[in-house]
Amino acid sequence: MNTEQRFLFDTFGYLVIPNILTPEQVDQLRSSADSEDPPLHRGSAWRQLLDLPQISPVIEDLVGNPDLPQAPLIPSFRVDHVYVHTHVRRGFPGIDLHGGWRSSGGSQFFKYHDGRFYNGLIVVALELHDTTPNGGGFCCIPGTHKSNVSMPNEWRSFANGVHPVVNGVSAHAGDAIIFAEVLTHGTLPWTVDNPRKTIFLKFSPHGTSWSADYYKPEEFVKYSDRGLPECFPRCAVWFRGPLDSVSTSATQCFSGQNSYPQSNGQLWISPRGQHVRITDSWRTS
Ligand SMILES: O=C(O)CCC(=O)C(=O)O
């Protein structure tokens, strides 16, 4: 993240990054947004979202662990879960404010220590249509990712109006709203005719899980898309140590690559395209 992004995320608990998706990507994703298949099985346009060049470095900064030996050759964070909202139309009453440290039993957290961000769960919300300041959509109470005191309960529901401290955050199609799940947030009632379709990608540190519905790397082996299986470890620590000791599922994942990691000294092209020489510890050649 650049200095501006670090300041904004630290202060407000969210960040809007424009133009993450090209118009072609937006069109492609819109056309399959209503599919009943699980999002990551809808085609490579969906799986590519896991390792977007402008987003992955931000996720590394927010939830990654640069101390892991695989970083940054493969992500040092986990994909926790992915879903799509397509049901938001005029009259949608919104989703009450939620999030916060207490509601998750402490698993969703924000911390900054010794120059590094630590987050329990980070959301990348990709808008597929423009959203407008008064039209509804993502909202939050900026700064509440650091709250020590719970929000007054009567602010939670929008049934009787929206408390003035709640900020609506609008974005254009293809923009990403990145926020900490611990931030008090929700969806404002939708008041306009155009639809809202939003993809939510949620990332966690390598050692924690929120959804409990782990991706199984073996289900993705059939796809040839580069750079993806790396994102499916149950726990990113799995890629520790020499590749000879890589777990069976990880080995299966990489069997689709054009070079296959087997033994010391062998050259391997990582899913991110770097040339890696396999030694007792990872290093690029
Ligand atoms: O509408 C949004 O962008 C927020 C959605 C949300 O809070 C959720 O899916 O839990």
The ligand as an SDF file (V2000), in Angstrom:
LIG
                    3D

 10  9  0  0  0  0  0  0  0  0999 V2000
  -23.3990   -4.1290    1.1210 O   0  0  0  0  0  0  0  0  0  0  0  0
  -22.2230   -4.1680    1.4660 C   0  0  0  0  0  0  0  0  0  0  0  0
  -21.3310   -3.7150    0.7620 O   0  0  0  0  0  0  0  0  0  0  0  0
  -21.8780   -4.8100    2.7780 C   0  0  0  0  0  0  0  0  0  0  0  0
  -22.3660   -6.2130    2.8330 C   0  0  0  0  0  0  0  0  0  0  0  0
  -22.1160   -6.8630    4.1450 C   0  0  0  0  0  0  0  0  0  0  0  0
  -21.9250   -6.2350    5.1250 O   0  0  0  0  0  0  0  0  0  0  0  0
  -22.1140   -8.3090    4.2370 C   0  0  0  0  0  0  0  0  0  0  0  0
  -22.2270   -9.0030    3.2250 O   0  0  0  0  0  0  0  0  0  0  0  0
  -21.9500   -8.8020    5.3790 O   0  0  0  0  0  0  0  0  0  0  0  0
  1  2  2  0
  2  3  1  0
  2  4  1  0
  4  5  1  0
  5  6  1  0
  6  7  2  0
  6  8  1  0
  8  9  2  0
  8 10  1  0
M  END
$$$$
